[in-house]
Amino acid sequence: MNSSYERFAIVYDELMQDIPYGQYVNWVKKHAPNEQYPKLLDVGCGTGTLSLCFHQEGYEVSGIDLSEDMLTVAYERMQANGVTIPLFMMSMDELEGFTDLDVVTIPIDSINYLAKSDAVIETLKRIYDSLRDGGQLFFDVHSLFKMDHIFMESPFTYDDGEVTYIWYTEPGEFEHSIFHQMTFFVKEETSGLFERFEEEHFQRTFPADLYVKWLKEIGYTDVAVTADWTDESPTQESERIFIRAIK
């Protein structure tokens, strides 16, 4: 892996280090065990951490992501673990080429990177068309409370001696949207010097009941909504909303 990809992987994985991937896998396994639901597509697979976890639990995994850089890191991760997982560069709202899937995941607020409601609906439709009858969709989103209040408490900082970042946020142009502006300092192994670079991201979320409405209009059934890695319904101060729907 070349240095630019290594840098990208380090930064992304540092940002994601507080994500309990095992709990995500357990959520899927609880409702869609791999023996009955083997064929899984990981949408927005990023650097492949969760895809690898699903593979290790016995699922037949494929992954898509819009970023070529992310997919390169994911490929190197699979190679390092002696695993072959098909990876495709594709936007989730242009999903095509998949049929009779048992499970689709859109993990770690990936769907919040879609700025327009039309793109969210199109994504949910294309996934519906790619699932077999009885197949299941699992995804999570930032809550309104997290977007409108928690993210507004920036700046956020992190420093472990190898990676340092300063993370600023500001409201986006749409309701319940946000711009993330992050400055990173990553220590180079050979020189011991820190390389500085910046990342900017935009995210937008919608009320949980609006996601449910869209899913049901498309044709999904048995839509379940929980929050914050529990089986409990969301409250006004929940931070992460989990949604499961059956075709």
C-alpha positions in Angstrom: 0.0 0.0 0.0 1.4 3.4 -0.8 1.8 6.2 1.7 -1.3 8.2 0.7 -3.5 5.1 1.2 -1.8 4.3 4.5 -2.4 7.9 5.7 -6.1 7.7 4.6 -6.6 4.4 6.4 -5.0 5.6 9.6 -7.2 8.7 9.8 -10.4 6.9 8.9 -9.8 4.1 11.4 -8.9 6.6 14.1 -12.2 8.4 13.6 -14.1 5.1 13.7 -12.3 3.6 16.7 -15.2 4.1 19.1 -17.6 2.2 16.8 -18.5 -1.2 18.4 -18.4 -3.2 15.2 -19.1 -6.4 17.1 -22.4 -5.0 18.2 -23.3 -4.1 14.7 -22.6 -7.7 13.6 -24.6 -9.1 16.5 -27.6 -6.8 15.5 -27.6 -8.3 12.0 -27.0 -11.9 13.2 -29.8 -11.7 15.7 -32.4 -10.9 12.9 -30.7 -12.4 9.9 -28.4 -15.4 10.9 -26.0 -16.3 8.1 -27.3 -19.8 7.8 -30.6 -18.5 6.5 -29.4 -15.1 5.1 -25.9 -15.8 3.7 -25.6 -13.3 0.9 -24.7 -9.9 2.3 -23.9 -6.5 0.6 -22.1 -3.9 2.7 -23.0 -0.5 1.2 -20.6 2.3 2.0 -18.1 -0.3 3.2 -15.3 2.2 3.7 -12.0 0.6 4.6 -13.6 -2.8 5.0 -13.5 -3.3 8.7 -17.2 -4.3 9.0 -17.1 -6.3 5.8 -14.3 -8.4 7.2 -16.2 -8.9 10.4 -19.3 -10.2 8.5 -17.0 -12.5 6.4 -15.5 -13.9 9.6 -19.0 -14.6 10.9 -19.8 -16.8 7.8 -21.6 -14.4 5.5 -20.9 -14.2 1.7 -19.9 -10.6 1.6 -19.6 -8.0 -1.2 -18.9 -4.3 -0.7 -19.5 -1.1 -2.5 -18.1 2.4 -1.8 -18.0 5.6 -3.8 -14.3 6.2 -2.8 -11.6 4.5 -4.8 -9.2 5.3 -1.9 -11.4 3.6 0.6 -11.8 0.5 -1.6 -8.0 0.3 -2.1 -7.5 0.3 1.7 -10.3 -2.3 2.0 -8.7 -4.5 -0.6 -5.3 -4.3 1.2 -7.1 -5.2 4.5 -8.6 -8.3 2.9 -5.3 -9.3 1.4 -3.6 -9.0 4.8 -6.2 -11.3 6.3 -6.1 -13.8 3.5 -9.7 -13.0 2.5 -11.3 -12.4 -0.9 -14.3 -10.1 -0.9 -15.7 -8.6 -4.1 -15.4 -4.8 -3.9 -17.0 -2.3 -6.3 -16.8 1.4 -6.7 -20.4 2.6 -6.9 -22.6 5.3 -5.4 -25.3 3.8 -3.3 -28.1 5.7 -5.1 -26.8 4.2 -8.4 -26.7 0.6 -7.0 -27.0 -2.0 -9.8 -26.0 -5.5 -10.7 -27.0 -7.2 -7.5 -30.0 -9.6 -7.2 -31.5 -11.9 -4.6 -29.5 -10.5 -1.7 -30.4 -11.8 1.7 -29.0 -8.8 3.7 -28.0 -5.3 2.8 -26.2 -3.1 5.4 -25.6 0.7 5.2 -23.5 1.1 8.3 -22.1 3.9 10.4 -24.3 6.8 9.1 -23.1 6.3 5.5 -26.5 7.2 4.2 -26.2 10.6 5.9 -23.7 11.6 3.2 -26.5 11.8 0.7 -27.5 15.5 0.6 -30.9 15.2 -1.1 -34.0 13.3 0.0 -34.4 12.0 -3.6 -31.0 10.3 -3.4 -32.0 8.6 -0.1 -35.3 7.4 -1.5 -33.5 6.1 -4.7 -31.0 4.3 -2.6 -33.7 2.5 -0.6 -35.6 1.7 -3.8 -32.5 0.2 -5.5 -31.8 -1.9 -2.4 -35.4 -3.1 -2.3 -35.0 -4.3 -5.9 -31.7 -6.0 -5.1 -33.1 -8.0 -2.1 -34.9 -11.3 -2.4 -38.4 -11.6 -0.9 -37.9 -11.7 2.8 -34.5 -10.1 2.6 -33.6 -7.5 5.1 -32.1 -4.0 5.1 -30.1 -2.7 8.1 -28.9 0.9 8.4 -28.3 3.6 11.0 -28.4 7.4 10.9 -27.5 10.3 13.1 -30.4 11.5 15.1 -31.8 15.1 14.8 -30.5 15.7 18.4 -27.0 14.7 17.4 -27.1 16.8 14.3 -28.7 19.9 15.8 -27.1 19.9 19.3 -24.2 17.5 19.9 -22.3 18.3 16.8 -22.7 22.0 17.5 -20.5 21.6 20.7 -17.3 21.6 18.5 -14.4 21.9 18.4 -13.6 18.3 19.1 -10.0 17.2 19.6 -8.0 14.0 19.7 -4.3 13.2 20.3 -2.8 9.7 20.8 0.8 10.7 20.0 0.5 9.3 16.4 -2.6 11.0 15.1 -3.9 14.4 16.2 -7.0 16.1 14.9 -9.1 19.2 15.5 -12.7 18.9 14.3 -14.9 21.9 13.7 -18.6 21.8 12.7 -21.0 24.3 11.4 -24.7 24.0 10.2 -25.2 23.1 6.6 -27.6 24.7 4.1 -30.4 22.2 4.8 -32.3 21.6 8.0 -30.5 18.9 10.1 -27.4 19.1 8.0 -23.8 19.8 9.0 -20.3 20.5 7.6 -17.4 18.8 9.2 -14.0 20.5 8.8 -11.1 18.4 10.2 -7.4 19.2 10.4 -5.2 16.1 10.9 -1.5 15.8 12.0 -0.2 12.3 11.3 3.2 11.2 12.5 5.5 9.7 9.8 7.2 6.6 10.9 10.6 7.3 9.3 11.1 11.0 10.1 9.0 11.3 13.2 7.6 14.5 11.7 3.9 15.3 11.5 2.2 15.7 8.2 -0.8 18.1 8.2 -3.8 17.6 5.9 -7.5 18.6 5.9 -10.8 16.8 5.3 -14.2 18.3 4.7 -17.4 16.3 4.8 -21.1 17.1 4.6 -23.9 15.1 6.2 -27.7 15.4 6.4 -30.2 13.4 8.4 -34.0 13.2 8.5 -36.6 12.4 11.2 -36.8 8.7 11.9 -40.5 8.6 11.0 -39.7 10.0 7.6 -37.3 7.2 6.9 -40.1 4.8 8.0 -42.6 6.5 5.7 -40.2 6.2 2.7 -39.5 2.6 3.4 -43.2 1.6 3.6 -44.1 3.6 0.5 -41.4 1.6 -1.4 -42.9 -1.7 -0.1 -40.8 -2.7 2.9 -42.6 -4.3 5.8 -42.0 -4.9 9.5 -39.9 -1.7 9.8 -38.3 -1.6 13.3 -36.6 1.5 14.8 -34.3 1.4 17.8 -31.5 3.6 19.2 -28.0 3.7 20.5 -27.0 0.1 20.2 -30.0 -1.1 22.2 -33.4 -2.7 21.6 -35.1 0.4 23.0 -37.1 2.9 21.0 -35.5 6.3 20.3 -35.9 9.2 22.8 -35.5 12.9 22.2 -31.8 12.7 23.2 -30.9 9.5 21.3 -27.8 9.9 19.2 -27.8 7.1 16.7 -31.0 5.6 15.1 -31.0 2.0 13.9 -33.6 0.9 11.3 -34.3 -2.6 10.0 -36.8 -3.3 7.3 -37.9 -6.5 5.5 -38.8 -6.8 1.8 
